[in-house]
Amino acid sequence: MPEHNVLFPSSGESLIAALHVPTDAPRAGLIFLHGWAGYRVGAHRMLVAAAREATSRGYASLRFDFRGRGDSGGATMAATLTTMIEDTLASSSFLRSELGPLPIVLVGDCSGCEVAIGAAPSLDDVRALALWSAPIIGGAREASDAAKSRAVRASYARKLFSAQSWRKLLAGALRWDLIRRALTRGGKGAGEEGSAADAHIDWNARFLSFRGERLFIYGAADPVTPACVDFYRALSARSGSAFDLRSIDGANHAFYSAAWQREVIAHTLDFLDALPSLAQPHA
């Protein structure tokens, strides 16, 4: 099954991507949206594994680097959720130019879920969203932020009793800057701090206006999962849509185990296989 690197434009920059195409006419096109600090392969190459498995089931897949990330053009510090949404719209146009009209599925990982929610209402051909570890967006994040902060503090407290930590301390190898940032930010990355450029986005309105299907997948051991699940269950009820949730037992935020990764990918593709709108190949 062909898999090759491609380039497409977005706001004057060239974005690099990997395009996966099945041997027969694709059932749909999956666009993978990586997290804030990631790039097109995803954490532990999870997006590569997912795209290849999707292609074996008859889906085309596009994995790309947002502007300022990976091998794409653009300034890293200029990236915002707004520019990531613009890149997603450009990726959909590119996929249509390569493969013709076909249903689209946006698969987001962490901040990529925010991008999927923000982009979907502007794309008429998006039939579904698959959201892996979606953070709360457009709502109060105090509960999830507090849970993440407690988990970070507990992790560093455990490291106080680790022989490896003391060896690094004695060798002068501890990264105090990273430790300080993790503790002061409560484990939040730069992308979770918010940007003035994104203030115009009504996230709740975009979620509510999307009429396609949504799948939420969370790690049961991710400290932010309970707050996020409560938030999206309530928002889904407001939209009159089903809240389709899969919980991966024992998994953390990034699903850092081969077994967890396989389970996430299987849940995602089984969900898509069952959608009537994706049942037939599109020539």
C-alpha positions in Angstrom: 0.0 0.0 0.0 1.6 3.3 -1.1 2.9 5.6 1.7 4.9 8.6 0.7 5.9 12.1 1.8 4.1 15.1 0.3 4.1 18.8 0.6 1.1 21.2 0.6 0.7 24.9 1.2 -0.9 26.7 4.2 -0.8 30.5 4.6 2.3 30.8 2.6 4.2 28.0 4.3 5.0 24.5 3.1 3.7 21.7 5.3 5.2 18.2 5.1 3.0 15.2 5.4 2.8 11.4 4.9 0.0 10.2 2.7 -1.2 6.6 3.0 -3.4 5.3 0.2 -5.1 1.9 0.1 -4.9 -0.3 -3.0 -8.6 0.0 -3.6 -10.8 3.1 -3.6 -10.8 4.6 0.0 -13.8 4.4 2.2 -12.8 7.8 3.8 -9.9 10.0 4.5 -8.4 10.2 8.0 -6.5 13.4 8.9 -4.3 12.9 12.0 -3.8 16.0 14.2 -0.8 15.7 16.5 -0.5 17.3 19.9 1.0 20.7 20.7 4.6 19.6 21.2 4.5 16.7 18.8 4.8 16.2 15.0 3.3 13.9 12.4 4.6 10.5 13.8 2.9 11.2 17.2 4.0 10.1 20.6 5.9 6.7 20.4 5.0 6.7 16.7 1.4 6.1 17.5 0.1 8.0 14.5 2.2 6.0 12.2 0.8 2.7 13.6 -2.7 4.1 13.4 -2.4 5.3 9.8 -1.0 2.0 8.6 -3.7 0.0 10.3 -6.3 2.3 8.9 -4.9 1.9 5.4 -5.1 -1.9 5.8 -8.8 -1.4 6.5 -9.4 0.6 3.4 -9.0 4.2 4.7 -6.7 6.8 3.2 -4.7 8.7 5.9 -2.8 12.0 6.0 -0.3 12.7 8.8 1.2 16.2 8.7 3.3 18.6 10.7 1.5 21.8 11.7 3.3 25.1 10.9 6.3 25.6 13.2 6.4 21.9 14.1 8.5 19.0 12.8 9.7 19.6 9.3 7.1 22.1 8.2 7.8 25.7 7.6 6.8 28.5 9.9 8.0 29.9 13.2 7.5 27.7 16.2 6.6 30.6 18.6 4.0 31.9 16.1 1.9 28.7 16.2 -1.5 28.9 17.9 -4.6 26.8 17.9 -5.9 29.3 15.2 -3.0 28.6 12.9 -3.4 24.8 13.6 -7.0 25.0 12.6 -6.0 26.9 9.4 -3.5 24.1 8.6 -6.2 21.5 9.1 -8.5 23.2 6.6 -5.6 23.3 4.2 -4.9 19.6 4.7 -8.5 18.7 3.9 -8.3 20.7 0.6 -5.1 18.9 -0.2 -6.5 15.5 0.5 -9.5 16.3 -1.8 -7.2 17.5 -4.6 -5.2 14.2 -4.3 -8.1 11.7 -3.9 -11.2 13.5 -5.0 -14.3 14.1 -2.8 -14.6 11.6 0.1 -15.8 11.6 3.7 -13.3 13.0 6.2 -12.5 11.9 9.8 -10.4 14.1 12.0 -8.3 12.1 14.5 -6.9 14.3 17.2 -4.4 13.6 20.0 -4.5 15.9 23.0 -4.3 19.5 21.7 -5.0 18.0 18.3 -8.5 17.3 19.7 -9.0 21.0 20.3 -8.0 21.6 16.7 -10.4 19.0 15.4 -13.3 20.5 17.4 -12.3 24.0 16.1 -12.0 22.9 12.4 -14.8 20.5 12.0 -17.7 22.9 11.6 -15.9 24.6 8.7 -15.5 21.4 6.7 -18.7 20.1 5.1 -17.2 16.7 4.4 -16.2 15.8 8.0 -18.3 12.9 9.2 -16.7 12.0 12.5 -14.1 13.1 15.1 -12.0 10.6 17.0 -10.6 12.4 20.1 -7.8 10.9 22.1 -7.2 12.5 25.5 -9.2 15.6 24.6 -8.6 18.4 27.1 -11.4 20.6 28.3 -11.8 23.5 26.0 -14.4 26.3 26.2 -15.1 25.5 29.8 -13.7 25.6 33.4 -10.5 23.7 33.6 -9.8 24.1 37.3 -10.7 20.5 38.2 -8.5 19.0 35.5 -5.7 21.4 36.1 -5.7 20.6 39.8 -5.7 16.9 39.1 -2.8 17.3 36.8 -0.9 19.4 39.3 -1.4 16.9 42.1 -0.2 14.1 39.8 3.0 16.1 38.9 3.8 16.8 42.6 3.2 13.2 43.5 5.5 12.1 40.7 8.3 14.3 41.9 7.7 13.3 45.5 8.3 9.6 44.5 11.5 10.6 42.7 12.9 11.9 46.1 13.2 8.2 47.1 14.7 7.1 43.8 18.4 6.1 43.7 18.6 7.2 40.1 17.4 10.7 41.1 20.1 11.0 43.7 22.8 9.8 41.3 21.7 12.5 38.8 21.8 15.1 41.7 25.3 14.1 42.7 26.5 14.1 39.1 25.0 17.6 38.5 22.7 16.1 35.8 19.3 17.2 37.1 17.5 19.7 34.8 16.3 22.2 37.4 14.8 24.4 34.8 12.5 21.6 33.6 11.6 20.6 37.2 10.8 24.2 38.1 8.6 24.6 35.0 6.7 21.4 35.6 6.0 22.3 39.2 5.1 25.9 38.6 2.9 25.2 35.6 1.3 22.1 37.2 2.4 20.0 34.3 0.7 22.2 31.7 2.5 22.6 28.4 2.9 26.0 26.6 -0.1 25.2 24.4 -2.4 24.9 27.4 -1.6 28.4 28.6 -3.9 29.9 26.0 -3.2 32.5 23.4 -4.7 36.0 22.7 -4.9 35.0 19.0 -7.4 32.3 20.0 -9.7 34.4 22.1 -12.2 35.0 19.3 -13.0 31.3 19.1 -16.3 30.2 20.6 -15.4 26.6 21.4 -18.7 25.6 22.8 -20.5 26.9 19.7 -18.2 25.0 17.4 -18.7 21.8 19.4 -22.5 22.2 19.4 -22.7 23.0 15.7 -20.9 19.9 14.5 -23.5 17.3 13.6 -21.2 14.3 12.9 -20.3 11.5 15.2 -17.7 11.8 18.0 -15.6 9.2 19.8 -13.8 10.0 23.0 -10.9 7.8 24.2 -9.2 8.4 27.6 -6.6 6.6 29.7 -8.2 5.5 32.9 -5.1 6.4 34.8 -4.8 9.9 33.3 -5.5 12.2 36.3 -7.5 14.6 34.1 -9.8 12.0 32.7 -12.7 12.3 35.3 -13.0 16.1 34.8 -12.8 15.8 31.0 -15.3 13.0 30.8 -17.8 15.0 33.0 -17.3 18.1 30.8 -17.8 16.4 27.4 -20.6 14.2 28.6 -22.5 17.4 29.7 -21.6 19.2 26.4 -22.7 16.2 24.3 -26.0 16.2 26.1 -26.5 19.9 25.3 -25.8 19.1 21.6 -28.3 16.2 21.7 -25.7 13.8 20.5 -24.5 10.5 22.0 -21.5 10.5 24.2 -19.4 7.6 22.9 -16.6 6.9 25.4 -13.9 4.3 25.5 -11.7 4.0 28.6 -8.3 2.2 28.4 -7.7 0.4 31.7 -4.4 1.5 33.3 -3.4 3.8 30.5 -1.8 7.2 31.0 -2.5 10.4 29.0 -0.3 9.4 26.0 -1.1 5.6 26.1 2.5 4.7 26.6 2.4 1.0 26.1 2.2 -1.2 23.0 -1.0 -2.8 24.3 -2.7 0.5 25.1 -1.7 1.8 21.7 -3.2 -1.2 20.0 -6.4 -0.8 22.0 -6.8 2.9 21.1 -6.3 2.2 17.4 -8.7 -0.8 17.5 -11.4 1.2 19.2 -11.0 4.0 16.8 -11.2 1.9 13.6 -14.0 -0.3 14.9 -16.0 2.9 15.6 -15.4 4.1 12.1 -16.2 0.7 10.5 -19.6 0.8 12.2 -20.6 4.2 10.8 -23.1 3.9 7.9 -21.6 7.1 6.2 -18.3 5.3 5.8 -19.6 1.9 4.7 -18.9 2.2 1.0 -15.7 2.9 -0.9 -15.5 6.3 -2.6 -14.1 6.2 -6.1 
